[in-house]
Amino acid sequence: MTRPVDSGVILIARIALAVLFLWGGVMKLLGYAGFVGYLQSKGVPFVQVAAPVAAAIETLGGLFLILGFQIRPLALLMAVYTIATAVLGHDFWNVTDASLQRDMVIHFWKNVGIAGGFLLLFVTGAGRISIDGARAPRSGLGL
């Protein structure tokens, strides 16, 4: 990173991604029984394992995004998770109602776009305004 503005933009991107996942994770924890029921209705395998893992990924992932902690591995995990939720939760190919199918298509491709954002975050890293940035060695060249 060579421009000072880059870290600020990356921070904004991290927060934008974090809001979605942190909110979703907390809502899953608060309505845990309903979340488990939803997963069962979607035919998700191993629901007793999948539900707490999903809630943890979203809650902790959102928190780590805000803090900028372990962003590169987190971004890969979140990209895979987001694609998995698109396939399992927004399976528009199984929906026969036209209006519901349209909504599912939108949500599916929204998840693909979010996964793309995570892949960009994997490439850029957390930026300087982060725990990762604070722990990174600095060169004497201001880079």
C-alpha positions as CSV (number, residue, x, y, z in Angstrom):
1,M,0.0,0.0,0.0
2,T,1.4,3.3,-1.0
3,R,-1.4,5.8,-0.6
4,P,-2.5,6.9,2.9
5,V,-6.2,6.8,1.7
6,D,-6.0,3.0,0.9
7,S,-6.1,1.9,4.6
8,G,-9.1,4.1,5.2
9,V,-11.0,2.7,2.3
10,I,-10.1,-0.8,3.3
11,L,-11.3,-0.1,6.8
12,I,-14.7,1.1,5.4
13,A,-14.9,-2.0,3.3
14,R,-14.1,-4.2,6.3
15,I,-16.8,-2.5,8.4
16,A,-19.4,-2.7,5.5
17,L,-18.8,-6.5,5.3
18,A,-18.7,-6.9,9.1
19,V,-22.1,-5.3,9.7
20,L,-23.8,-7.9,7.6
21,F,-22.1,-10.8,9.3
22,L,-22.0,-9.5,12.8
23,W,-25.7,-8.7,12.7
24,G,-26.5,-12.0,11.1
25,G,-24.5,-14.0,13.6
26,V,-26.0,-12.2,16.6
27,M,-29.5,-12.7,15.2
28,K,-28.8,-16.4,14.7
29,L,-27.7,-16.7,18.4
30,L,-30.7,-14.8,19.7
31,G,-33.1,-16.9,17.6
32,Y,-31.1,-20.1,17.7
33,A,-34.0,-22.6,17.7
34,G,-35.5,-20.8,14.7
35,F,-32.2,-20.9,12.9
36,V,-31.8,-24.6,13.5
37,G,-35.3,-25.1,12.2
38,Y,-34.5,-23.1,9.1
39,L,-31.4,-25.2,8.4
40,Q,-33.4,-28.4,8.9
41,S,-36.0,-27.2,6.4
42,K,-33.3,-26.5,3.8
43,G,-31.9,-30.0,4.3
44,V,-28.5,-28.9,5.6
45,P,-26.6,-31.9,6.8
46,F,-25.3,-32.2,10.3
47,V,-27.4,-29.3,11.6
48,Q,-26.3,-29.8,15.2
49,V,-22.7,-29.0,14.0
50,A,-23.6,-26.6,11.2
51,A,-25.7,-24.2,13.3
52,P,-23.1,-23.3,15.9
53,V,-20.3,-23.2,13.3
54,A,-22.4,-20.8,11.2
55,A,-23.2,-18.6,14.1
56,A,-19.6,-18.5,15.2
57,I,-18.2,-17.8,11.8
58,E,-20.6,-14.9,11.3
59,T,-20.3,-13.4,14.8
60,L,-16.5,-13.9,15.2
61,G,-15.9,-13.2,11.6
62,G,-17.7,-9.9,11.8
63,L,-15.8,-8.9,15.0
64,F,-12.4,-9.9,13.4
65,L,-13.3,-7.9,10.3
66,I,-13.9,-4.8,12.4
67,L,-10.7,-5.3,14.3
68,G,-8.7,-6.2,11.3
69,F,-7.4,-9.4,12.8
70,Q,-6.0,-12.3,10.7
71,I,-7.7,-10.8,7.7
72,R,-6.1,-12.8,4.9
73,P,-7.1,-16.2,6.3
74,L,-10.4,-14.9,7.5
75,A,-11.2,-13.5,4.1
76,L,-10.7,-16.9,2.5
77,L,-12.8,-18.5,5.1
78,M,-15.6,-16.0,4.7
79,A,-15.5,-16.2,0.9
80,V,-16.0,-20.0,1.1
81,Y,-18.7,-19.7,3.8
82,T,-20.5,-17.1,1.7
83,I,-20.5,-19.3,-1.4
84,A,-21.7,-22.2,0.7
85,T,-24.6,-20.2,2.2
86,A,-25.5,-19.1,-1.4
87,V,-25.7,-22.7,-2.6
88,L,-27.5,-24.1,0.5
89,G,-29.6,-21.1,1.4
90,H,-30.5,-19.5,-1.9
91,D,-31.0,-22.5,-4.1
92,F,-33.2,-20.8,-6.7
93,W,-32.9,-23.8,-9.0
94,N,-35.2,-25.7,-6.6
95,V,-37.9,-22.9,-6.3
96,T,-41.0,-23.0,-8.5
97,D,-42.7,-19.8,-7.4
98,A,-41.6,-17.2,-9.9
99,S,-41.5,-14.2,-7.5
100,L,-39.7,-16.2,-4.8
101,Q,-37.3,-17.6,-7.4
102,R,-36.4,-14.0,-8.5
103,D,-35.6,-13.1,-4.9
104,M,-33.5,-16.2,-4.5
105,V,-31.5,-15.4,-7.6
106,I,-30.8,-11.9,-6.3
107,H,-29.7,-13.2,-3.0
108,F,-27.6,-16.0,-4.6
109,W,-25.7,-13.5,-6.8
110,K,-25.4,-11.0,-3.9
111,N,-23.6,-13.7,-1.9
112,V,-21.3,-14.3,-4.9
113,G,-20.5,-10.6,-5.0
114,I,-19.8,-10.5,-1.3
115,A,-17.4,-13.5,-1.7
116,G,-15.7,-11.4,-4.4
117,G,-15.2,-8.6,-1.9
118,F,-13.7,-11.1,0.5
119,L,-11.3,-12.3,-2.2
120,L,-10.2,-8.7,-2.7
121,L,-9.7,-8.3,1.0
122,F,-7.5,-11.4,0.9
123,V,-5.3,-9.7,-1.7
124,T,-5.2,-6.3,0.0
125,G,-4.9,-7.4,3.6
126,A,-6.4,-5.4,6.5
127,G,-4.6,-2.1,5.8
128,R,-2.7,-0.1,8.5
129,I,-5.8,0.7,10.5
130,S,-6.1,-2.8,12.0
131,I,-4.5,-5.2,14.4
132,D,-2.7,-6.8,11.5
133,G,-1.4,-3.5,10.3
134,A,-0.2,-2.6,13.8
135,R,1.7,-5.8,14.0
136,A,3.3,-5.6,10.5
137,P,6.9,-4.6,10.3
138,R,7.4,-1.2,8.6
139,S,10.1,-0.5,6.1
140,G,12.1,2.6,6.3
141,L,10.8,3.8,2.9
142,G,7.3,4.7,4.2
143,L,5.6,1.8,2.3
